[in-house]
């Protein structure tokens, strides 16, 4: 029996209109509020990519000199920034490269991420079509509304692009397993190389083509040739995507070692943290569907038809989850590469589960109502959360209010120290710097170093003020600094103005009207 025989013929109709609606929903959720926070409150790690892309554009030096990320997404942002500069120069926005600053290019850069995020939904659909149309539409819809993916599609970070390339490797591996030809595995390997060139962890996706090769004894000309094609294409694509990992090998090795040292074993709660992120990102009904899909996939991987695709769908997410859960730092976005597979598994649980009811004398109308109910239960909660995320992003927050007030009220040329990196002053009107916590220096230090104003954030001082008994030293240091300074204004978060509480203080000789 060939891979596709087991599907229902009526389930193989392509629903172009429905897919277009799903992609439109995905695009709206990812482009909604795209310019929020520019230029003063961009994502914490966005400057790591954007600053280097603009530096390359201005200097012609394509060595990123930064190896926390391999380089591909920096180069893509370089291309986009160059195109934007050409368009802006034509329109008279810039007369020289020196006039351009990194924050000028954030909106176009974010649009690239949002586009890639939307395209990932299409890849999930194409993967799901190996199971059938209903599976594909369910999986694509779930991917379209996942809160973590929606949120991270707003920022110039590597997590959404690497998820795209891993999903592409999944689709190409599925196609290769159907065609049983070595060149097709080379294309799947190349997608893995691009994933690794975006984020080192993307290299784990090499398990997809290699596993499919191992499970395909009838491969032409042989399994060894196909495996070599996949590995060779992966290595070549990685070197094209991140050439300075070889051209500047010492810096790459040093940077990689430093990053690896900072992401060692967790303190025993890594698995719990990772599961919490999945629960928040999927919400309970979809997470339960995924759990059912994992069980179903494991059973189908050992018996029945379609063993290759079921195995691919379950092995990679389990492997990647174990990898992430054993890191010391586990942000929610680190689990994004799992999501294309989880969406397919959730679809398998819902659609296949209801299809099993055909063995019993249950009316068709009842089965239809059941699958509709399960679909709504799985899709509606994450969709509501995603809408809430976008509404919050789009509101004028405390960071926006503080930025406007500082620009309008603090004298030009003032020296300002801001704690945390959530608020930045990217223009040249003020001399600003960001520190981890203001309490690390005392009042006399700031005054003797010519600091005019300090900006405190509850993201930093809040835990100490909420529980001073548990943190007496930290609380005392902040309290002393605040008492010795003159508080000028406080921005308190509300439902309409979300964000941290911010306090602006005058230090020493700072001039304030």
Secondary structure, 3 states (H helix, E strand, C coil): CCCCCCCCHHHHCCCHHHHHHHHHHHHHHHHCCCCCCCCCCCCCCHHHHHHHHHHHHHHCCCCCCCCCCCCHHHHHHHHHHHHHHHHHHHHCCCCCHHHCCHHHHHHHHHHHHHHHHHHHHHHHHHHHCCCCHHHHHHHHHHHHHCHHHHHHCCCCCHHHHHHHHHHHHHHHHHHHHHHCEHHHHHHHHHHHHHHHHHCHHHHHHHHHHHHHHHCCCCCECCHHHHHHHHHHHHHHHHHHHCCHHHHCHHHHHHHHHHHHHCCCCCCCCHHHHHHHHHHHHHCHHHHHHHHHHHHHHHHHHHCCCCHHHHHHHHHHHHHHHHHHHCCCCCCHHHHHHHHHHHHHHHHHHHHHHHHHHHHCCCCHHHHHHHHHHHHHHHHHHHHHHHHHHHHHHHCCCHHHHHHHHHHHHCCCCCEEEEECCCCCCCCCCCEEEEECCHHHCCHHHHHHCCCCEEEEEHHHHHHHHHCCCCCHHHHHHHHHHHHHCEEEEEECCCCCCCCCCEEEEECCCCCCC
